[in-house]
Amino acid sequence: MTATTPRDPAPHSATGNDGVLLGHGFFYDQLPVGFRFRTMGRTLTETDLVTFINLIWFTEEVFVNTHDTAGRALSGRIVPGALVYTFAEGLLTPSMQFTGLAFLHTELDVRSPTVVGDTIHVRGEVIESRPASSGNRGLVRTRNEVVNQRGDVVLVYTPLRLVKGSAGAPTAQAGAGKP
């Protein structure tokens, strides 16, 4: 898929001749198995870490004590895997804007430490895409790798999402199965 891929008319567009709406997510039928993508990058800052650990009260010593670090196996300002995961989801938001309906499941594996100052992006591939059991919607599973500026894969997860279909999307036959 490229930026010139035709899309359904933009929401609130009277004619649909306004061109492709930037920031509009993909419909499930525009995400075939094998489709690959990459997000923009985002540098993780000290402010991100402090805000996150205070918001969810992650008061584990490794995240809140910057002085007593002598016996730690890891150096630097370690960032929780949960923060890396939530930032990865934020980087993916434009791909689901207006089309994402539900986050249904994921499996997640933290592979390597992430520290303040690392810049992450998400590299992904569609590994499952099919119509849902009813309505104009489909199930899409991706394999998402969160990669730092050194090319290290720091986190991998495989979300399953319920996503709207385009106006011409194939739909499952009534009673064909689950969601």
C-alpha positions as a Markdown table, in Angstrom:
| # | Residue | x | y | z |
|---|---|---|---|---|
| 1 | Met | 0.0 | 0.0 | 0.0 |
| 2 | Thr | 1.2 | 3.5 | -0.8 |
| 3 | Ala | 0.0 | 7.0 | -0.1 |
| 4 | Thr | -1.8 | 6.9 | -3.4 |
| 5 | Thr | -3.9 | 3.9 | -2.4 |
| 6 | Pro | -7.6 | 4.8 | -2.9 |
| 7 | Arg | -9.6 | 5.1 | 0.2 |
| 8 | Asp | -13.3 | 5.5 | 1.0 |
| 9 | Pro | -14.4 | 9.2 | 0.9 |
| 10 | Ala | -13.3 | 11.1 | 3.9 |
| 11 | Pro | -15.8 | 11.3 | 6.8 |
| 12 | His | -18.0 | 14.5 | 6.5 |
| 13 | Ser | -16.9 | 14.9 | 2.8 |
| 14 | Ala | -19.9 | 15.7 | 0.6 |
| 15 | Thr | -18.2 | 14.6 | -2.7 |
| 16 | Gly | -15.4 | 12.3 | -1.8 |
| 17 | Asn | -13.3 | 14.3 | -4.3 |
| 18 | Asp | -11.2 | 15.9 | -1.7 |
| 19 | Gly | -8.5 | 13.3 | -2.1 |
| 20 | Val | -7.0 | 10.9 | 0.5 |
| 21 | Leu | -7.6 | 11.9 | 4.1 |
| 22 | Leu | -4.3 | 11.9 | 5.8 |
| 23 | Gly | -4.4 | 10.4 | 9.3 |
| 24 | His | -7.3 | 8.1 | 8.4 |
| 25 | Gly | -6.6 | 4.5 | 9.5 |
| 26 | Phe | -6.6 | 1.5 | 7.2 |
| 27 | Phe | -9.7 | -0.6 | 6.7 |
| 28 | Tyr | -9.2 | -4.3 | 7.4 |
| 29 | Asp | -9.5 | -5.2 | 3.7 |
| 30 | Gln | -6.6 | -2.9 | 3.0 |
| 31 | Leu | -4.4 | -4.9 | 5.3 |
| 32 | Pro | -3.6 | -8.2 | 3.6 |
| 33 | Val | -1.4 | -10.8 | 5.2 |
| 34 | Gly | 2.2 | -9.8 | 4.4 |
| 35 | Phe | 1.6 | -6.1 | 4.5 |
| 36 | Arg | 4.5 | -4.4 | 6.2 |
| 37 | Phe | 4.8 | -1.0 | 7.9 |
| 38 | Arg | 7.0 | 1.2 | 10.0 |
| 39 | Thr | 6.1 | 4.1 | 12.2 |
| 40 | Met | 7.9 | 7.3 | 12.9 |
| 41 | Gly | 10.4 | 7.4 | 15.8 |
| 42 | Arg | 9.9 | 8.7 | 19.3 |
| 43 | Thr | 12.7 | 9.5 | 21.8 |
| 44 | Leu | 11.9 | 8.5 | 25.3 |
| 45 | Thr | 12.6 | 11.3 | 27.8 |
| 46 | Glu | 13.1 | 11.6 | 31.5 |
| 47 | Thr | 9.8 | 13.5 | 31.6 |
| 48 | Asp | 8.1 | 10.6 | 29.9 |
| 49 | Leu | 9.5 | 8.2 | 32.5 |
| 50 | Val | 8.7 | 10.3 | 35.5 |
| 51 | Thr | 5.1 | 11.1 | 34.3 |
| 52 | Phe | 4.5 | 7.4 | 33.5 |
| 53 | Ile | 5.8 | 6.0 | 36.8 |
| 54 | Asn | 3.8 | 8.6 | 38.8 |
| 55 | Leu | 0.6 | 8.1 | 36.8 |
| 56 | Ile | 0.5 | 4.4 | 37.4 |
| 57 | Trp | 2.5 | 4.4 | 40.7 |
| 58 | Phe | 5.3 | 2.1 | 39.4 |
| 59 | Thr | 7.5 | 2.8 | 42.5 |
| 60 | Glu | 9.9 | 0.0 | 41.9 |
| 61 | Glu | 13.4 | 1.1 | 43.0 |
| 62 | Val | 14.9 | 0.7 | 39.5 |
| 63 | Phe | 12.6 | 3.4 | 38.2 |
| 64 | Val | 12.6 | 5.9 | 41.1 |
| 65 | Asn | 16.0 | 5.7 | 42.8 |
| 66 | Thr | 18.8 | 7.3 | 40.7 |
| 67 | His | 21.5 | 7.2 | 43.5 |
| 68 | Asp | 21.7 | 3.7 | 44.9 |
| 69 | Thr | 22.6 | 2.0 | 41.6 |
| 70 | Ala | 25.8 | 0.1 | 42.5 |
| 71 | Gly | 24.3 | -3.4 | 42.7 |
| 72 | Arg | 22.1 | -3.2 | 39.6 |
| 73 | Ala | 22.5 | -5.5 | 36.7 |
| 74 | Leu | 21.4 | -2.7 | 34.3 |
| 75 | Ser | 22.8 | 0.8 | 34.0 |
| 76 | Gly | 21.1 | 4.0 | 32.9 |
| 77 | Arg | 17.6 | 5.2 | 33.5 |
| 78 | Ile | 15.6 | 2.0 | 32.8 |
| 79 | Val | 12.2 | 2.5 | 31.2 |
| 80 | Pro | 9.4 | 0.0 | 32.1 |
| 81 | Gly | 8.4 | -2.4 | 29.3 |
| 82 | Ala | 4.8 | -1.2 | 29.9 |
| 83 | Leu | 5.8 | 2.3 | 28.9 |
| 84 | Val | 7.6 | 1.1 | 25.8 |
| 85 | Tyr | 4.4 | -0.9 | 24.8 |
| 86 | Thr | 2.1 | 2.0 | 25.4 |
| 87 | Phe | 4.3 | 4.4 | 23.4 |
| 88 | Ala | 4.4 | 1.8 | 20.5 |
| 89 | Glu | 0.6 | 1.7 | 20.5 |
| 90 | Gly | 0.6 | 5.5 | 20.4 |
| 91 | Leu | 3.0 | 5.5 | 17.4 |
| 92 | Leu | 0.5 | 3.1 | 15.6 |
| 93 | Thr | -2.6 | 5.2 | 16.3 |
| 94 | Pro | -2.7 | 6.9 | 12.9 |
| 95 | Ser | -3.0 | 3.5 | 11.2 |
| 96 | Met | -6.3 | 2.9 | 13.2 |
| 97 | Gln | -7.8 | 6.4 | 13.4 |
| 98 | Phe | -11.6 | 6.2 | 12.6 |
| 99 | Thr | -11.3 | 2.4 | 11.7 |
| 100 | Gly | -10.1 | 0.6 | 14.9 |
| 101 | Leu | -13.1 | -0.8 | 16.8 |
| 102 | Ala | -11.6 | -3.0 | 19.5 |
| 103 | Phe | -8.3 | -4.3 | 20.9 |
| 104 | Leu | -9.0 | -8.0 | 21.5 |
| 105 | His | -5.8 | -9.8 | 22.6 |
| 106 | Thr | -2.1 | -9.7 | 22.5 |
| 107 | Glu | 1.0 | -11.7 | 23.6 |
| 108 | Leu | 3.9 | -9.5 | 24.6 |
| 109 | Asp | 7.6 | -10.3 | 25.0 |
| 110 | Val | 10.1 | -7.7 | 26.4 |
| 111 | Arg | 13.4 | -8.6 | 24.7 |
| 112 | Ser | 15.9 | -6.0 | 25.7 |
| 113 | Pro | 16.2 | -3.1 | 28.1 |
| 114 | Thr | 15.2 | 0.4 | 27.1 |
| 115 | Val | 16.6 | 3.5 | 28.7 |
| 116 | Val | 15.8 | 7.2 | 28.7 |
| 117 | Gly | 17.3 | 8.7 | 25.5 |
| 118 | Asp | 16.5 | 5.7 | 23.3 |
| 119 | Thr | 14.5 | 6.4 | 20.2 |
| 120 | Ile | 12.0 | 3.7 | 19.3 |
| 121 | His | 9.8 | 3.0 | 16.3 |
| 122 | Val | 7.5 | 0.1 | 15.4 |
| 123 | Arg | 8.1 | -2.3 | 12.6 |
| 124 | Gly | 5.2 | -4.5 | 11.8 |
| 125 | Glu | 3.7 | -7.1 | 9.5 |
| 126 | Val | 0.1 | -8.3 | 9.1 |
| 127 | Ile | 0.0 | -12.0 | 10.0 |
| 128 | Glu | -3.8 | -12.6 | 9.9 |
| 129 | Ser | -6.6 | -10.7 | 8.2 |
| 130 | Arg | -10.1 | -12.0 | 7.7 |
| 131 | Pro | -13.7 | -10.9 | 7.8 |
| 132 | Ala | -15.4 | -11.0 | 11.2 |
| 133 | Ser | -18.4 | -13.2 | 11.7 |
| 134 | Ser | -20.9 | -10.4 | 11.2 |
| 135 | Gly | -21.0 | -6.8 | 9.9 |
| 136 | Asn | -18.6 | -4.9 | 7.8 |
| 137 | Arg | -15.5 | -5.5 | 9.9 |
| 138 | Gly | -12.6 | -7.8 | 10.2 |
| 139 | Leu | -10.0 | -9.3 | 12.5 |
| 140 | Val | -6.4 | -8.2 | 11.9 |
| 141 | Arg | -3.4 | -9.5 | 13.8 |
| 142 | Thr | 0.0 | -8.0 | 13.4 |
| 143 | Arg | 3.5 | -8.9 | 14.6 |
| 144 | Asn | 4.9 | -5.7 | 15.9 |
| 145 | Glu | 8.6 | -5.2 | 16.8 |
| 146 | Val | 9.6 | -2.2 | 18.8 |
| 147 | Val | 13.1 | -1.2 | 17.6 |
| 148 | Asn | 15.6 | 1.2 | 19.1 |
| 149 | Gln | 18.0 | 3.6 | 17.3 |
| 150 | Arg | 20.7 | 0.9 | 17.4 |
| 151 | Gly | 18.4 | -1.6 | 15.5 |
| 152 | Asp | 17.8 | -3.7 | 18.6 |
| 153 | Val | 14.4 | -5.3 | 18.9 |
| 154 | Val | 13.4 | -4.4 | 22.5 |
| 155 | Leu | 9.8 | -5.6 | 22.6 |
| 156 | Val | 7.6 | -7.8 | 20.4 |
| 157 | Tyr | 3.8 | -8.1 | 20.5 |
| 158 | Thr | 1.0 | -9.6 | 18.4 |
| 159 | Pro | -2.2 | -7.7 | 18.8 |
| 160 | Leu | -5.5 | -8.9 | 17.5 |
| 161 | Arg | -7.8 | -6.0 | 16.6 |
| 162 | Leu | -11.4 | -5.6 | 15.3 |
| 163 | Val | -11.2 | -3.2 | 12.4 |
| 164 | Lys | -13.9 | -1.6 | 10.2 |
| 165 | Gly | -14.1 | -2.7 | 6.5 |
| 166 | Ser | -14.3 | -0.4 | 3.5 |
| 167 | Ala | -17.5 | 0.1 | 1.6 |
| 168 | Gly | -16.5 | -2.8 | -0.7 |
| 169 | Ala | -15.0 | -5.1 | 1.9 |
| 170 | Pro | -15.9 | -8.8 | 1.8 |
| 171 | Thr | -18.0 | -9.9 | 4.8 |
| 172 | Ala | -18.4 | -13.3 | 6.4 |
| 173 | Gln | -21.6 | -15.2 | 5.9 |
| 174 | Ala | -24.1 | -15.0 | 8.7 |
| 175 | Gly | -23.4 | -17.5 | 11.5 |
| 176 | Ala | -19.9 | -18.3 | 10.1 |
| 177 | Gly | -18.1 | -18.1 | 13.5 |
| 178 | Lys | -16.9 | -15.9 | 16.2 |
| 179 | Pro | -16.5 | -12.0 | 16.4 |
